[in-house]
Amino acid sequence: LGGSVYSLNDIAHGVLRGNQKPYGVHRRLFHRHDPRVKSAVVVWDARIHFALVSGRRSCPSLLVFSPQHIEAQLDACTRDYCARHVVVTPPMLGKTNSKTQVLLPAVFEHYREDFTGPGTGGDVLRWVLGYLPPLKAKVLKAALEDGSFIVKTVPLDWSLNKKHRTPPPMSPNGSSPIKRV
């Protein structure tokens, strides 16, 4: 791009996240004299986490984005991810001291600063609330209002998001029909 070389990590964290540190890395990807730093967005959008696909089970679905519909598409993929991966369990009826339990994918912990911008009061749950399906949102909103909730972080599932396929049948002579070069 523009005569510079970018890895997928450079694009995700250097460009789309405004040159923020990736999880587990102690420095920014582009140093201040790196010409690629000019390609970093100034104000990044936390919804980008739900548009980037790395092929692991706990990552978002693969989508094609268009400039004309990017806002709606980012909202849709964020809503889809939160609907599938954020679990909100209401308190048990009749049980004293029962609290709403919220299971958040580790992406919200790893990149907490991305989700605690203006309007959230520094609270990831307030950010998530805006992307949950109505029933989950209603339960979470009530829990936030009365302060009766427990949050647990669910580790990311790093296994590959692939369908397991049966190998092709062997030919009668015992060799595979796939030609190896």
N, C-alpha and C positions, 0 to 999 in steps of 0.2 A: 504494500500500500504506500503510495507516494514515494517509492524508492527505498522504503525501510522494510525490514523483516519483522514480523510479529508472530509470536506463538499464539495458540488459543488462549493461554493464560494471560498473555499480554493484552489481548483484545478484551477479555472478560474483566480483568482487574485494573489494567493500565488505562484502557480507553473507556469502556462502558461504566466502570465504577470510579472514574475520575482519579486514577492512579492511587487507589487505596490499597493497603496491605492485604494480600490474600490471607485466609485463615492459616495460622501456623507459621507465617513468614514474618520476620521482624523488620523488614524494610519495604519500601515502595518498589515497584518493578522498574520504573523509569527514574533515574536520578535527574537532578535539575538541569544538567547540561545535555541530556539525551534528546536528540531532535524529535523523538517520538512523543515526548511529553506534551507537545503542542496538539497532539491528536486526542488527548484526554478530555472528556467532557467536564465542564466546570461544575454543573449541578447534576448529579446522577440521580437515578430513579430506582428505589428499592425493588420495584416490580421486576427489574432486570434479572433478579435471582430466579424468577419463575419462568423466564424465557430462555435461559442458558441451559443447554442439555449436555451432560457429560456421559450419558450412557449407563448410569447406575440406577438401581431400582427406585431410589428415593428422589430422583430428579424429575423435573417436569417432562411432560410429553413434548415430542418434537413437533414444532409448528413452523410454518413459513409466514413471515411478517411482511407487511407492505407499508410503505410510508404513508399512504392515504388513510390507513386504518390502525396505525400503531397504538394509539391511546386505547381504543376499544379492545385491541388484541392483547395488550399488556394487562388490562383489567381482567379480561376473560381467562388468560392463563394463570393469573394470580388467584382468581376466584376458584378455578378448577383445582389448583394445587392445594389451597387452603381447605377446600371441601373434602379432598381425598386424604390429606395428611394431618390436619389439625383435628384432634379428638377433644370434644367437650362433653363431659359426663356430668349430668346434674346431680345434686346431693340426693342421698337416699331418703325417701319420705319416711317420716316417723322416727328417724335415727338422729339423736341429738349429736351436735358437733360435726355432722356430716357436711362436707364442703364440695363444691364443684371442682372436678378434677380436669385440668387442661393438659393435654399432651402435645407439646410443640416439637416439630422437627428441629434438629440441631442447627439448621441453617439460620434460624432466628437467634440462636445463642452465638454462633460463630461470627455473625455479621450484625450484632445487636445495634451498633451505631447507625447502620443503614436504615433501621426500622424505627428509630426513636427521634425522628425529626419533628418539625413544627406540627402542632395539633395533637401530638400523642402524649404530651406531658412526660416524655421520657419513658413511656411504657410501651413495650412491644405488643402487649395484649390489646391496647387501644388501636394500634395500627392493624393488627390481625382482624379485629372486630369488623372493620369495614369491608372485609373480603369473605366473610363466612356466609354460608347459607342462612336463611331467616331463623330456623329453629335453633341452630348452634349459636347464632348471634344473640338471640333472645336470652338463652341460658347464660352465656358469657356476660352479657350486659348486666343482668341481674346480679351475677357474682361480683362483678367489678363495683357495682353500686353499694353492695353490702360488705365488700371486702372478704367474702367467704369463699376462697378458692385456693387450690394448690396447683402449682405449675411443675410439670416434669418435662425434661428434655429427652426426646427420643433420638438415639444415635442415627446417623445417616446409614443407609443400607448401601454399602459399596459394591455389592455383587452386581454383575452385569445384568442389564435389563434386556434379556433376549429370550426368545422362545427356544425351548429345547426341542431339537428335531432329531428324529431317528435317522441313523446313518443310512445311506443308500444300500439297497440289497446287494449281496455278493453275486457275482456271476456263477454259473454252474462249475466253472473250473476253480473257484475259490478266490478269484481276483476281484477287485473293486472295479465297477464300470467307470470310475473317475480316472482319467489319464493324468499321470504325474509327469512333470517336465523336469 
